[in-house]
Amino acid sequence: MEHYLHRSLHFRGYDYLVHMNLVEEYLKYFIFKYDTFFKDKNKKMMHHIDGNRKNNRKDNILYVKDRSIHNKLHQEAYFYIVKIGKIKKYIEWFFSKERRTNLNLEGGD
């Protein structure tokens, strides 16, 4: 597998959890696992729960202390998908999105 696909596969897990309406369960798991609280506005970085950076409603924002925690939030989503037994469906979803993206870049439908 190409390096960019491997990296993307690990980071796009969060998008899949949003797509499958599993993000709230995942966030509870992540907060419990890392004993991290996110509603503190004094933290430095915003995370958009629904993945839409333009949606700045209060109920869509989590605050994290730094980029490393934000990256971990996205990286851990992949491992959470493995843990809950949805990895095959995620990989199918991921590659179908990659195919559509590549078709759009090549000018296809």
N, C-alpha and C positions, 0 to 999 in steps of 0.2 A: 504494500500500500504506500502510496506517495506520502512523504512527510507532511505536506500541508493538509492532506485528508485525515491523517492520523490525529494531528493536532486539532483540527476542526471537529472531528468526531468526539473528542473529549470535551471540547468547549461548548458544543451545540446541544448537549444534553439538557441544559436548562431550558432552551427553547422548546424542546420536546415536552418537558414537564409542563410548561405553560400551555402548549398545544393540547395536551391530554388532560388539562385541569387537575394536575397533581402537584402544582407548585406549592400550595399551602401545606400539604402533608410534608413535602420535602423541606420547606423552611422550618417547620417544627422540628424535624429530624436534625437538621443542620444546627439550629440554635441549641438544642439539647446536647448534641454531640460535642460542640465546641464551647458550650456555656457562653454564648455570645448574645448580646442584646442589641437590637438594631434601631430602636425608635429614638435614640439620642441624637438630637440635631447638632451636638458639639462634635460629632464624628466628622471626619474629613471628606468622605466620599458617599455619594448617593448611589443606590441600586434601585432600579425600576422593577418592581415585582412582575409586571406583565411584559417586560422586555421592551416596552415602548418608551424611548427616551423623551418623547414629547408629552407624555402623560405624567404631569407633576402633581397630581392630586395627592393629598396627605396619606390616604390609605393605600397608595401605590408606591410609596417611598420607604426604603429601609436605609439607615445610615450605618456605614461601616468605618472602622478606624483608619484603614489604609487600603491600597490597591491589592496587597497580598491577600487580605481577607476576601476582598471582592473577587479576585481570581479563584481563590479556593472555593467560594460559593458556586462558581460556574464549573470548576473541575470536579468537585464532589458530586455534582448532579449526575455525571456519568456513572460513578460508582453506586449511587443511590438507585439508578435504573437497573444496574446489575443486581443489587440487593433485593429489589422488589420483583425480579424475574421478568422484566420487560425489555431485556436487551435485544432480543431478536426483532421485536416490533420497532424498537428505536433504530436499529441499523437499517431496516427496510425503509423507514421514514426518512432517515438521513440521506440514504443514497437516492431515493426518489426526489428529494429536494435538490441534491447535487446535480442529478440529470436535468431537472427543469432549469436550474441555474445555467448549466453549460449550454443547453439548447437556446436559452435566451441570449447568452453571450455570442453564440454562433449565428444568431438571427433566425433561428427556427421557432416553432410554436410549442 
